[in-house]
Every structure is written in structure tokens, then in C-alpha cells.
Amino acid sequence: MADKYPRRDPKRPPTHPGATLREDVLPAIGKTKREVASLLGISRQTLYDILNEKQPVTPEMAVRIGKLCGNGPTLWLNLQSSYDLWHAIRRVDTSKIPTLAAAASA
């Protein structure tokens, strides 16, 4: 049975949520970045840092963006989590950390 969704190339990082905002959301809602920052209650610089992938989407920011877009915070947190985890797996050396098995119960 074929997969319902195509698999992403594991060598390519997940999309940063700022890129999704920049490329998909902002053009669709037809508001300027200044207006969006004001509606979110944040500075333009904070919005620009997220859009330029220099700042992560925090849980608090996910709540704001999710409310503005009407899709809730979970999507935005999941996007950020996937992005962060992909990078962490490649950055953290686990070669000297053993994998332990659970102790057998009596």
C-alpha cells in the first residue's frame, strides 16, 4: 500500500515556522508585516527575527500566531519542535552514551 503522504528527504531539515509564515501565511492574509506585528502584540523586530528564522516560535508566540491564523498553537509548536529536533540530532554527539534496557520486574 502506498503512503498517503510523500516522505520528506531526511537530509533536508524541516521547514522553520518563520518560513511558513513568510512564504504562505502572510501573502494569504494580505496584511503588512507591520500590521501583523501589531495584531500579534509584538515588535516588528521580533516578527522579522521569526520570519528570517533567527528566532524560534516559543509556546507564547505559538499561542499568538495560532489565534491570529485560527489554527491554534499546536501546529506552530510542532513545526518548531520538528525543526529543533532535526538540528539537535545532528549537533549532539551521543556516541559515548549507552542505551540501557529496562530492568526485568519480578
C-alpha positions in Angstrom: 0.0 0.0 0.0 1.4 3.4 -1.0 2.0 6.0 1.7 -0.7 8.7 1.9 1.9 11.4 2.2 5.2 11.6 0.4 8.2 11.3 2.7 10.5 14.2 3.2 14.1 13.8 2.3 15.8 13.0 5.7 18.8 15.1 4.7 16.7 18.2 4.3 15.7 20.0 7.6 12.1 20.6 8.4 10.8 24.0 7.5 11.2 26.7 10.1 7.8 28.0 11.2 9.0 31.5 10.3 9.4 30.4 6.7 5.9 29.1 6.7 4.7 32.4 8.0 6.8 34.4 5.5 6.0 32.3 2.4 2.5 31.0 2.9 0.6 32.8 5.7 1.4 36.5 5.3 0.8 36.5 1.5 -2.5 34.7 2.1 -3.8 37.1 4.7 -2.9 40.2 2.8 -1.6 42.2 5.7 1.7 44.0 6.0 4.3 42.8 8.4 3.8 46.0 10.5 0.0 45.2 10.7 0.7 41.5 11.7 3.2 42.5 14.3 0.7 45.0 15.8 -2.1 42.4 15.7 0.2 39.9 17.5 1.1 42.5 20.1 4.8 42.1 19.3 7.5 44.4 17.9 8.3 44.5 14.2 11.8 43.3 15.0 10.5 40.2 16.8 8.3 39.4 13.9 11.2 40.0 11.4 13.5 37.8 13.5 11.0 34.9 13.3 10.3 35.4 9.6 14.1 35.4 9.0 14.5 32.2 11.0 16.7 34.0 13.6 14.3 33.4 16.5 12.2 30.3 17.3 8.5 30.2 17.8 8.1 30.0 21.6 5.0 28.5 23.2 3.7 32.0 23.9 4.3 33.1 20.3 2.6 29.9 19.1 -0.5 30.9 21.1 -0.5 34.3 19.4 0.1 33.1 15.9 -2.4 30.2 16.3 -5.1 32.7 17.5 -4.3 35.1 14.6 -4.4 32.4 12.0 -7.3 30.5 13.6 -5.5 27.2 13.6 -4.3 27.0 17.3 -0.8 26.8 18.8 -0.2 23.1 18.3 0.7 23.4 14.6 3.2 26.1 15.3 4.8 24.3 18.2 5.0 21.1 16.2 6.7 22.9 13.3 9.3 24.4 15.7 9.8 21.2 17.6 10.5 19.2 14.4 12.9 21.9 13.2 14.8 22.0 16.6 14.9 18.2 17.0 16.3 17.7 13.4 19.1 20.1 14.2 19.8 18.7 17.7 20.1 15.2 16.4 22.9 16.4 14.1 24.6 18.6 16.6 24.7 16.4 19.8 27.3 13.6 19.9 25.7 10.6 21.5 28.4 8.1 20.5 29.5 7.6 24.2 26.1 7.4 25.7 24.9 3.8 26.2 21.4 2.7 25.6 20.0 1.0 28.7 17.4 -1.7 28.8 14.7 -1.7 31.4 15.2 -3.9 34.4 13.1 -7.1 34.4 10.4 -7.0 37.0 9.9 -9.8 39.5 
